[in-house]
Amino acid sequence: MIRTVLFVLLALVVAAALVVLAGQLGLLAGQAPSLGVRDGRLKPPSRTPNSVSSQAQLYPDHPQKAYAAIAPLSFKGDPAKAMTTLAQVLAARPDCELKQQTPDYLYATCRTQLLRFTDDLEFALDAPAGVIQLRSSSRLGHGDRGVNRARMEAIRARFAQNQGG
């Protein structure tokens, strides 16, 4: 009996170590999706509960519309300055890497520390509305345990702080 328990514990430890190793080697990063702004819209939220989007309401029949709904980033003043501030906020995060930056669009990836799961973050400037639309989605997995929402809210707080509001 004790031998069986020890064997099971050893197997669990080895399995956990292999999962961590796979993550550190980048095997849990997933494939980069096709992203960007099309007809003024970011890609729809994921069909599983692992993304947030400030444009979720644009997809009324989407199965994750309610889960994914999040407010865009509001700004006052110069739209170009707002995008620059947002790029600085993203660049200051140790878990994020800015991949693409244009005057009206930002794309970044963020990785979890231990397993190196990758999430894709997009931001699209809507200057007339005084907002920056946003989307964050996990590449792998069914759910995200609220990680994308929490990260975006932390980015929102830092953005507002750096905007002076």
Secondary structure, 3 states (H helix, E strand, C coil): CHHHHHHHHHHHHHHHHHHHHHHHCCCCCCCCCCCCCECCECCCCCCCCCEEECCHHHCCCCCCHHHHECCCEECCCCHHHHHHHHHHHHHHCCCEEEEEEECCEEEEEEECCCCCCEEEEEEEEEHHHCEEEEEEEECCCCCCCCHHHHHHHHHHHHHHHHHCC
